[in-house]
């Protein structure tokens, strides 16, 4: 008892110390407070000093204070925001550092109905905002990102780039010789922004690192929230880059193992389940990632990824894609950079991705006529099952024949049950079984091969529905208001499990009764798994089960009732015993 009490006290001390060290902010020191007050307060006006008599020699001139050395030469009087409107986004910049504050998507909404913002909110001030510039000198980096820049290209704080490409220029210069020019160019129809930073200090050009900071997106950008029943089907932010013909995805928990990557990239940045922020065609570059924890809703925490990129030379019109992982949009970027199917690989369709694109086109084609993504899933599921109807019918017929032959197969196996697997007499059993197959015209692989041919299509459609951003926020009807989220009342998963149980009961099986009873657990397992699945996926599986049940009843009617099962004859123990004795005697005579 005393030992447990001592351990409890020790753990309490560790928890309190860890909380104080990690979560409680430390009070600023006097030097820090003075520095903050010095940077926030405007420099005092120079005092009016009376002119000294000419006869008196002037004393040595004291060095100018630091504030006058860093006195702005090209700047604006106060901090302000600049709004840029395109057909796809509303971007909000600040002239403090020439950085991005908001990147709101016009066509995507969060649960509150507000436009999705891909720049996280409530980011601590010590973390960089998008398009911050970082150089080797920490003090110079702070000046680059906290100076008030002069802005050109806007009109009364706005830039309308809805009809044609527009540009926004931020410029700053101080008395110490620091000169900065950041130009942003906006595509009116795509989620693209180009940036060209030019930095010189004392006449020497610098090559800055472009930092995006923590991403991707705010809490409202994530479909599915953060509970157990949705987190398993929602990809959190992760590092992603494309090089050497393949996309590499690094989960947030594995970033610390190798945070820096240097290569010739086709794209590099961050993505989550539905959105993407990457540098497009940077070429040879150095990309650095870092896992970041930020506060979330209801005293929870958000796990985000911070990224930065540095090129061998100062970048000129380095483009960033900041938008949804929508296939047509990514394909348009591929066409603009002339690299083939590269950018669309950011969508993780899995190994059957080559089938996902035709299925996505078919789903959008059906949706164009119906106007509801839920009913489009139902119609396309029926069309797919109609296409694979002949293969499934052939598989069911073959399984029915195997089921009829099962008693005779068991009789053959029982006659040789007393023999070892290595016994040469076992070859006779295999010969008898193959002879029975030939006599009855049954192919033992006929029940598996046709169904295996249908699996790639079914898996590709499953992967498509789990990744397609078209389903995000799509309303089906009734109680399902978002096909990308779970069924709030778990009605469709329960119906899916019941139909799976029904289908398993009426499907012919060659397994023994014990194995069949074990297989009956599968509908329950799938039902529990699909509690967390997006309702669009569950709807697809449920409709597929209903179609399979209907096809099974049709096949039973078409080929008739199964033949009566013939009881398996009991094995002859004398034959097995005499066969074993004969082999033993023969072995003794050999010796």
Protein Blocks (a to p, Z undefined) as FASTA:
>chain_A
ZZmmmmmmmmmmmmmmmmmmmmmccdddfklmmmmmmmmpccddddddddddfklccddd
ddddfklmmpcfbdcfbdcddddddfkbccdddfehpaafbdcdfkbccfkopacdfbdg
hiafkbccehiacdfblklmmmmmmcccddehiaehiacfklbccddddddddfkopacd
ddddddfkbccdcddddddeehiacdddddebjcedjfklpghijafklmmmpccddddd
deehiacdddfklmmmmmbccdddfbdcdddfkbccddehkbjadddddddddddeehia
cdddddddddfbdcehiacddddddfklmmmmmmmnonajmklmmpcgbjmlmmmmmmmm
mmmmmmmmnopaklmmmmmmmmmmmmmmmmmmmmmmmmmmmmmmmmmmmmmmmmmmmpcf
klmklmmmmmmmmmmmmmnopafklmmmmmmmmmmmmmmmmmmmmmmmklgopafbhjll
bfkbccfklmmmmmmmmmmmmmmmmpccfbdfklmmmmmmmmmmmmmmmmmpcfklmmmm
mmmmmmmmmmmmmmmmmnopaddddddddddfklmmmmmmmmmmmmmmmZZ
